[in-house]
Amino acid sequence: MGSKLSACPIMEHMYDSEDFDSNYEVDESYTIGTGKFAVVHMCHRRSQPERKYALKVINTRVGDMASLNRIHEEIDILQVLGTHPGLVSIIDVDENMPGAIRLVLELCEGGELYDRIQQKGYYPEQEAKAAVRCLLEAVAYIHSHGIMHRDLKPENILLASRVSNTELKISDFGLAKMSKDYPRRLPRSHSICGSDFYLAPEVIKQEEYGREIDMWALGVITFVVLSGALPFYHQVLHKLYRQIVERDLSFPDQAWKNVSKGAMDFILRLLQVRPGDRLTADQALSHPWLRNGTSAPSFNSFTSVSSQVRSSQSS
């Protein structure tokens, strides 16, 4: 998967609503998904009926000015990112319909990674490796444009098709943050946002944070993909947060007995409490677990998993 920036080829024109409706046929009888302020339908260009897209209709009458600014920021971010095989690309925008913004997005017919994991139980290691590599290449690309996603989780990762388990695309940039002056300034924030089970320790501690929070979330996602379970789980929120901040996790034998030590080492190098100790996306792509095929990882400078688990008690 290349990470070369390519301007989105069809984003050159903004429609007025009549143009948009004469260009696109919307199937309103079939809803792909619904959110708090949006509904997603299937659509196609009238000139190209065989090519299907997802049409996200965002209600701009509800919500406040801040919500509207957030939507425009998400559109800006999608346009900056252009097309990449690991991202859901934006195709067109129509802002002329009263009370709504319409986004034409790439259609991912395989649904959410969350649902696929529920169906499968967990991913066999070779499949997990391919899926994680796909996600990492996309995150490396996002980070290389001065953007942090801030809400990576299986519900925001879509499968391109029903037949492949590993062709993943990151979606939902509604919480993403972009540095206006990258690379001179990295994206930074204090805002508490994201999803509880995937929050990095520095977000919970209300410290300033950066792109490293995406890497923590990828560590959690890798754990979930390989085992079908969350590494940090408690129904009481402050106890969940304590588990995360103390990196209180284990690899239970039943779920992990057939998983390589290299996979566990990879996860632990992302789930580092100190952000600076975490692998970056580019470093993670070079980890022996992803570099090697079916052979056992050659750890070189990588320390053993057992010493990592021991050190987690003091980190």
N, C-alpha and C positions, 0 to 999 in steps of 0.2 A: 504494500500500500504506500503510494507516494505521499509526501507531506508538502508538496509544492502548492503554494497558494494559487488558486485559479478563480478568477472573478466568475460569479455565478452567471452563466451564459444568457439566462432569460430575464435577469433582473434589470435590464436596461430601461424597460418601460413601466411607468406607473399608469394604471388605467383610470379613466372615469368609469363609473359603475356600469353604464350602458355598454361601453367597450368590453368590460370584464365579462358581463353576462352574454355578450355576443361571441366571446372567445371561449367561455367555459360552460359546460353542462354540469350541473350539480345534482347528485342523486340524494335528495333530502329524505327519501324513504328509508335510507340505510344510514344509521349513525355508527361511526367507528368508535367514538368515545365522547364523554362529556366531562367538563370540569366545572369549577365554581363559576367562572365567567365565560366559558367557551363551550362550543360544540364542534365536533369534527365529523364531516361527511366525506364520502367518496366523490371525486369529480374527474373530468377529463376535458381535454381541449376538443372542441367540436371538430377541428380539422384532423384530430388524431385520437379517435375514440378508443383505440386499443390500449393506449397508455394511461394508466390510472394514477391519480394523485390524491393526497389527503387535503381537504379544505378545512382549515381551522377558522371558525367564525367567532371573533371575540366581541362580547357585548361591552360597548364603551359607555353605555348609559348608567350602568351600575359601577360602583367604585368611585374613587376620587382622582384628583389630578396626579397624585403620586403613582396610582395604579396605571394611569395612561402613560406617564413618563416611563414606567417600568416596561410597558409593552413596546414602546418605541425603542428603548434601550435594547430589548431582546432582538428586535428586528435589525437594529444596527449591528449587533454582535453576529447574527446569522449572515448578514451581508458581508461583514469583514471576513468571516470564515470561508465563505464561498462554498465550493464543493470539495468534499473529501469522502472516501469510501466508508469511513467509520463514523460519519455524522449524518443526521437527517438534514438534508439541504433545503433551503428556502428557494422556491421557484418564482413566485410572483407575490405581489402585495396589491391590495385594493383598499384605499382609505376613503373612498367617496360614498360608500353606502351609509346612510344616516344611522347613527347609533352603533356602528359596527366597523371593525377592521377585519378584512379577510386575508388570510395567508394561505397560499398554495404551497404545500410541502411535499417532499418525497413520500411516497406511500411505502410503509413497511408491513407486509402482509403476514409476517410471522407473529405479530403481537409483542407483548412485553416479555423480557427475560424472566421477570418474576414468575409469570404464568408457566413458562417453559420449565423452570426449575421445579415448580410444584408438580408438573406432569411427570418429569423424569425422576424426581427425588433428589438427584445430584448429577453432576457431569463426571463421566469417566475422565481420568487424568489427562489423556491425550487431547480429548475434546476441550477440557477446561483450559489447557495450555493454549490452544488455538484461539479460544474465545478471549482469554485474558490478553494475549498478544494483540489481538484486534482492538481491544479497548485501550490498551497502552499506547498504540500508535495514534489513535484518535486523541487521547489526552495529551500526548507529546505535541501534537499539531495545535491543539487548543492553547496550550501553555506557550508555544512558540510565537503566538500572536498576542501575548500579554493579557490573556483571558483566563480566569478561573471559573469553573462550572458551579461549584458550591452546593450541588444537590445530586451528586452521583449516587445512584441506587438502582437495583434491578427493575424497579417500576419505570425508571426514566431511560432504560436501555431497550431498544427495540430490535427484533429480528427481521432481517431483510425479507426472508421468505419462510414458508411453512416447512420446507424440506431441510434447510440447514440449521444446525444448532449453534454454529460458530460465527456466522456472518452478522455481526452486531453493529448497531448504529446508536450513538448517543443522541438523545433528544432533550427537549424541555430546557431551554436556556433562560427560563424566566427568572432565575436567581443569579445568573452568571454576572460577573463583574469584569470590566475591561479597564486596563490602564490607558489613560488618554495620552500618555507620554512614554510608551514602551519603545525601546528597551531601557531608556534612562531611568524610568520608574517602573517597578513591578506592581501588579495589582495587589492592594492591601485593603483590609477592612476590619472593623470592629463589630459589624452587625451579626447578631445571632440568627443564623438561618440554616436550613438544611433539614434533615430527617433524623430523629433521635438516635436510631441504632447505628447510623453512619457518621455521626458527628466526631470530629477530631477533638482530642483533649483541650487544645488551645481555644477552641470555640466555646466549649463548656466552661472553661476558666475565664471566659470573657477577655481574653488577651487579643492584641492585634494579630492577624493571621494573613497568610498568603496562599500560594498555589499548593503548598504542602498538604492542605486539607483534602484536596482531591486525591492525593496519593494514599492518605489514610483510608479514605472511602474505598479506593480500589483494593486495598488490603482486606477490608471487610467483605467486599464483593467476591474476591477470590476465595475467601474462606467459605462463603455461602455457596458458591458455584461447586466447590469440591465436596462439600459435606451436606448441603441442603439445610444447614442450621446457621444461626447467627453466632458470632464469636462472643458478643456481649448481649445478654438478654436478662431483663428483670421487669416485672410489671410495675414496680414502684420506681418512678422516674429518677429520684435522687440516688437510688441504689444502682440503677443502670449507669448513671453518670459517674458514680464512684468506680464501678468496674472499668469503665473506659479510661478514666484519668489515671487509674492504677495499672492499666493494661492487665487486668485480671482475666486471663484466658487460658484455655487448655485445649489439647487435641485428643478428645476421648477415643480410646482404642477402637471401639466398635465402628465409628465413622471413618477413622483415619488409618486403620491398620494396613490398607492397600495403597495408601498415598505415599509418595516418595518423601524422603527427608528434604530433598531440594525444594519441593512445593511448600513445605512448612517454613523452611528458611526464607523463601521468597516472601511469604505472608508476614513473617516477623520483621523483615527489613522494611516493610511498608508500615506496619503497626508499631512504630517507634514513638514513644511519648514526646520526645523532643523533636520538633519539626525539622531541625537541621540534621538530625540523624537519619531521617527517612530517605530512601532512594528517590531521586527525581524520575520522571517518566523515561527519560533517555537512559539513565543508569539501570532502571528496572528492565528495560528491553535487553540489556546486556547480561542480566543475571543468568547463571549457568542453567537454571531450571528452564528458562525459555530458549536459551541458545542451543541446548543439547536436544537431540531427538529422543529416542527411547532409552539411551544409555544413562547410566547413573551419573549424577552431576559431579564434575570435578570442581571442588570448592575453591581451589587456589587460596585467595585471601579471605574467603568466606568462613566465618567461624561456625562451629557445630550448632545444631538446633538446641541441643540440651543446655549448652552454656547460655544461649540466647534466652531460653525459658527461665533459667535461673536468674539471669540478670534482669529479667522483666519484673521480678519481685522488688528490685531496688530502684528501678527507673521511674 
